[in-house]
Amino acid sequence: MATAKAVKKMSKTQLTAELAEVTSTNKKAAAQFLDSLTAIAYRETKKNGEFTVPGIGKLVKAHRKARKGRNPATGEAIKIAAKTVVKFRVAKAAKDSVLGAAKK
């Protein structure tokens, strides 16, 4: 039976270094760009309800209705309150790029 190797995820430092290399800037400027993009995304999502990163996806503020649930430990029915959540919707271009274009 084959076991899957643990895949190491790219850290913020690694992303910053690669971004700096690709854009021919220094790591400090790349880190500042990344932090600014994050701050803008949070601000716009909070203010307008959504923020789009072209080619990657969209942060969307969504409202969940109140619903009934179950406590997994006791099986007791509980009421889950309504709340606002943030969702990320992946762009079609990103899906096609990562998974390959869907065949018709």
Secondary structure by P-SEA (a helix, b strand, c coil): cccccccccccaaaaaaaaaaaacccaaaaaaaaaaaaaaaaaaaaaccccccccbbbbbbbbbcbbbbbcccccbbbbbccccbbbbbbcaaaaaaacccccc
